[in-house]
Amino acid sequence: MNSQLSVLISDLDNTLYDFAEYFSPSFRAMIHALSRETGVVESQLVRDFAEVYRRHGTIEYTYSVQNLASLSSLNANEIDRLVHIAHVAFGRTRRRRLRLYPGVKDTLRDLVAGGVLICIVTNAPWYSAYRRLHDLGILSFVHSLSAWNGFQVPSSEFEKYASALEHVSTRSRVSRYSSDERKPQPHALLNLVNWLGDDRNMFVIGDSIANDLAPASALGMTTIWAKYGNAIDDHNRQTMLEVTPAAIATAELPSDFVPDFSIDQFSSVLQILGLPTQPRLF
């Protein structure tokens, strides 16, 4: 195989890292802090967050505390104080928990060294996707980022988001899509074909058969099922389900679909793409 003509289109959550392993403990830490400060029972706060996330179509809606029903009677200064407390609690745990799956960074480095283009396609809001790629130290490996345009940003935040977009755009091509163009819609995949050309070997890796692999297979792309992405801690899974049942895609393999490859660790893509593992200097 000519690796210079190969493209790896990768999902983000539960493919490069365990989303629930970072989000669920961070969310619980935020709930604990808010309950302690306000006296509102944790179960009520969870229900309030779930309702805000439902309205905005994502559990990554940044301005949730300002919209919690339990806190609606508080004045602006008190809300601002609670927003700060929530962000500190969530962020402290996030920094400890957000980690790549074993071997991901080295594998991405080997893929790029072998001439493979890495394209990220995710249903996450683009700013959240950018932040995680940056914080995980793998943004430099990304040739293109295709993500949901996300929620409406308050005018006070425009400058921050514009600066982030400029920053990520200097490293990779960024495409943003509306909510009705997100996976399993093939919009992002078709856009990559049109942009890169159809003469490349295109591989798609993801943990979701329905969202990631079935649409890619219909376009003639080689599919790689990241089975390891469905191994979610029970406590973390329960937290995700309490917030929004749609947060976790089904792990069951449809009876009429078989991926081209199924892998138990991300590094296996090197063998699939015909690339050697590079020696490491320690």
N, C-alpha and C positions, 0 to 999 in steps of 0.2 A: 504494500500500500504506500502511496506517496503521501506522507504526512503533511507536506506543505500544502496539499489541497484538501486537508481535513478541517472540519469545524466541529467543536463540541458545544452543543447548546445545553446548558445546565440550568436546572431549577436551583433555587436558593435554599429555602427553608426545608429542613429534613433531607437535604441532599448534600450540602456542604457543611451544615451544622445542625444540631438538634434544636429546633425552634422552641419546643415545649420545655426543654431543659433550662433555657435562659428565661423565657417569658413567664412561665408559671410561677417559679419561685420569686421573680421580681414583682409580679402582680400581687402575690400573697404578702410580700413585704410591704408593698404600698397599702394594701387593705389593712394590715395590722397597724401601720402608722396612723392612717386616717381614723380608724376606729378608736384608737387610744386618744387622739386629739379631740375628737368630736363627740364621743360617747355613742355614736351610731353603731349598732351591732354589725358585725362583719357580713353576715348573710344578707342584710339589707343593702349594704354597699355593693356587694357582688351583683345583686339583682339590678341595682341602679347602673353600674358600669355596663352590664350586659345590654340594657336597654339603649344606652348611648351608643354602644358599638353596633347594635342592630340598626339604629337610625342612620349611622354614617357608613355602614357597610364594611367595617374593618375593626379588628381588635387593636389596631395600631393608631387609633385616633388620638392625637396628642393632647387635645383640649377637653378631655373627658371630665376632669374634676370640676371644671367650671359649669358643667351641665348636669351634675348629679342631682336627682330629685330631692334626696335627703338633705342637701346643703343649700337648697334654693332660697331659704329665708335669711341666709347670712349676708352681711354686707361685703362690698367689693374688697376691702382691705383684708377681711378674714379669709375670703376665698383665695386671694393672692398668697396669703400665708400658708394655706393648706395646699395650694398648688406646689409651692416650694417644697413643703414637707414630703408630698407625694413623689415629686421628681427626685429628691435626694434618696428616698427609700428605694424606689425602683432602680435608679441609676447605680446605687452602691451594689445591689445584688446583680444587676446586669453585667457590671464590669467583672464580677467573679465568675459568672455562669456562661457568658457568651464565648464559646470555644468551637473551633473547627473540629470536625470528626478527625480521628487519627489519620495521618498521611495525606490530608487534603492539600496542604500548602506545598509540600514537596512534589506531589503529583501534578498540581497545576504548573509548577515551575518546570517540570520535565516535559509536560505537554507543550508549553510555550517554546521551550528550547528545541523541541522537535518540529516546530513550525505549525502547530495546531492553533487555530483561532478559538478563543474562549468567549462564548456569547452567553450572557445570563438573561433568562426570560423568567420573570416572576410576577405573581399577582400582588406582591407587596407594593405599597406606595413607593414611588421612586426615591423619595428622600430617605425613608427607612432602609430601603435596599442599599442606597449609597452609603449611609452611615455604617451599616454592618459590614459591607465590603471594605470600607476604610478602616474600621476598628479592628477587623480580623486580619488586616495586613495583606489583603489579596487584591486590592483594587488595581494594582499595577499589572496584574495578569489578565485583566478583563478587556477584551477587544470591543465589546458592545454590551450595553445594558438596556434591556427592554422591560419596562415596568408600568404599573398602573399610575396614571396621573395623580391619583390620590384625592384627598379631601380639600375643601376650600381653605385657604390659608388666610388668617387675619392680616389686615394691611400692615400691622406692626411687625409681622414676621416676614414680609416680602423680601427685605434685604438679605436676611439670613438664607432663605431658600435660593435666591438668585445667586448669591455667592457660592453656595454648595453646588448648584448646577454648573456654574462656570468652572469650578474646581474639578468636578468629575468629568466634564466635557473635554478638558485638556488631556485626559488619560484614555478616554474611550468614547465611542459614539453612544449617545443616549436617545432612546425612543420612548415616548410616553403615550399611553393609551387610555381611552375612556373605560368606564366600568363595564360597558357591554362588549368590549373588545378583549377582555381578560380571558385567560385560559378557562375552559377548554376551547374557546374560539381560536382558530388558527391564525389570527391576524398577525401576531408577532412573528410566527414562523414563516408565513408567506412574505412578510416584509424583509426578513433576513435572506430568503431565497432571491428575491428581487434585487436586493442590495449586493449580495455576495456572488450571485450567479448560481446556476443549477449544475455547474460542472464540478462541484466540490463533493467530497464524501461527508455527508452531514449525519452526525450522531446526536441523539437526544438522551439525556439522563435525567431521571426524576423519580421521586418516591410515589407519585400518584399515577396509576394507570389511566384514570379518566381524564385528568387535567394535562398531564405531561406526555404520555406515551401514545395513547390512542390517536390524538390529533396528528402527531408526528408520523406515525405509521401510515396514516391515510395519505400523507404527502410523500411517501416513499423513503422516509428517513429511517436510519437504523436506530432501534430503541434499546435502551439500557435501563433496566428496572433497579433502582437503588433500594433493595429490600431492607437494608439496615435502617432506612429512614422511618420504618413503621414500628421499630422497637422503642416505644415510648413508656417511660416510667408511669405506673398506674396513678400515683398521686398527681403528677403533672397532667396526665390525660384528663383526670377528673376535673381539675381546675379549668382546663381548656373547654371542656364540655359544659361546665357551669356558666362560662362567659358566653360562648356561642357554639352550638353543635356543629355549625358549618366550618369551624376552625380546623377540624381534623378530617381529611379526606379518607374515604374508605380504603382499607388495606387489602380488601379482597380482590383477587384477580378474576375479572370477568371470564366466564367459561368460553367465550368466543374470541378471546384475545390472548396471545402468547407473545411476550416481548422477545426480541432477538437475543438478548442477554439478560441474565439476572445476576446481580453481584452482592456480596456481603461486605465489601469495603470499597471505598472510592478508588483506591490505587489500582484496582483491577481494570480500570479503563485503559491503562497503559498497554496491557496485553491485548485488549480488544482492538485498540487503534494501531497495534503493531510497533509500539515504541518500547525501548529498553528503559529500565530504571537506572537513573544516573547515580554514580557513586557519591556518597556523602563524606564531607570532611568534618570531623568532630574536634 
